[in-house]
Amino acid sequence: MISDDTIILPLDGNTPDLLLRHCYEGIIVYGATGSGKTSGSGAALARGFLEAGLGGLVLCAKPDEAERWQHYAGLTGREKDIVLFSGSRFNFLRYEQARSNSKGGGITENIVHVFYEAMQAFSRGQSRGSSDPYWENAARTLLRNSIDLILLAGEELTLTRICEVIYDTPQRGEEEEQEGEALHPYEYRKLFDKALNRDGLTKRQHSDLEICLRFFEKDFGKLSEKTKGSIISSFTSLADGLMRGLMADLLGTSTKLVPELSRQGKIIILDLDIMTYGELGKAVSVIFKTIWQKAMERFPGNPVFLFADESHFFQTQYDALFQSTCRGFKICTCYLSQNKPGYLLELKDEHRIAALMGNLRNKFFHANDCPITNQWAASLIGKEWQTRTSAGGSKGSTVDQQSSNWSSQMQRDFRIQPEEFLSLKTGGADFGNETEAIFFRSPHYVKLVFDQWPTLEKGR
């Protein structure tokens, strides 16, 4: 059993060490490109998690991230615990549908939530995101009714089936029936009839069926084709990519890997890096991350970690809420990023970002030339009373006419000035492979020096 008092990162002796139980309260590492955050505090934290025996999930933005973690695992004797996502299969729809007998399993809204987060991440990358809540709500409603119909009809939930239902809807002004016969057997109607003929439907399920029928025939069916097309494309633009090639193999066939493996000490590396696989890689990462977060909340057990370098790429609206519960479920969130504006660029919601940052209590600040991040860091660390001394004097033609004076006064000023973050060591040959960071965990702060942990090149 892993003790909550396991030391993840020893500090300077005057500041309490960073223990596992502290990590449950979240970690954020900021540093400019080349500041040494990945090879400094990031590597030290990764080593701490691995040596403590934790399982977890690693998200990859850069092509060398998966290889780096395999190298870390080898150095800590954890290579057998590595599970590469690209070498496995995870049919996430079948996984959710198969949970129908478990608490919260098979609930349509949970599946819609996963899709929604992925759609948001995908649309941000395509520069097609809309701030109008109408389109978001409309897309969710269409998806919810389509999934409900498929499940109520007793069919297997697949991306292909969802798309068939969504694409095959009546156009405005079309009459569904003529002289008692259907002009066209729309997919939603087929599913409705199939569900209606199933034995054992409850009163609640009959009511849900009627809601679905009313949506397709009255609500969605009466929209203009342009409006319907916009709503449909917000889902199908992502689904189309997930139904092709490697993504279809990984997400639409069998299931050989499940998020719960992390609780068993396995380290799942989601090696579909954004630089190589683009926005689809990001969307798949967000899908698995969201399901992983939900799974870790459902199945308490051994401590786990969630690690993401370039973490702003993988943020979702759910993250702030998730982080607020991590301590109770023994989940260590560790995010690395360049600066605060990077989060704002992705999420476009200052309040949500503030909520997330407030719940990541352990903060590391490496060298940075972002004034917004540096000012924020200085403000967090706070101010103290400091003595300010001034001196003056005057000269005369004789010694008797010369005078000098000095004065001092107390005033409150930053403990760490914002410009001090500009001069922290950034590692490499110029700094003897040492990188510095200011660590802050209220009420403590301390400057740390990291010997850059063996890189891929140095370790070979």
Secondary structure, DSSP 4 states (H G I P E B T S, - for coil): ---TT-EEE---SSS--EEHHHHTT-EEEE--TTSSTIIIIIHHHHHHHHHHT-EEEEE-SSTTHHHHHHHHHHHTT-GGGEEEGGGS---HHHHHHHGGGSTTTT-HHHHHHHHHHHHHHHHHHTT-----HHHHHHHHHHHHHHHHHHHHTTPPP-HHHHHHHHHS-PPTT--SEETTEESS--HHHHHHHHHHTSTT--HHHHHHHHHHHHIIIIIGGGS-HHHHHHHHHHHHHHHHHHTSHHHHHHHHS-----GGGGGGT-EEEE---HHHHHHHHHHHHHHHHHHHHHHHHHS--S-EEEEETTGGGG--TTHHHHHTTHHHHTEEEEEEES-HHHHHHHH--HHHHHHHHHT--EEEE-S---HHHHHHHHHHH-EEEEEEEEEEEE--SSGGG-EEEEEEEEEEEESS-GGGGGSS-B-SGGGTTEEEEEEEETTEEEEEEEEPP--TTTT-
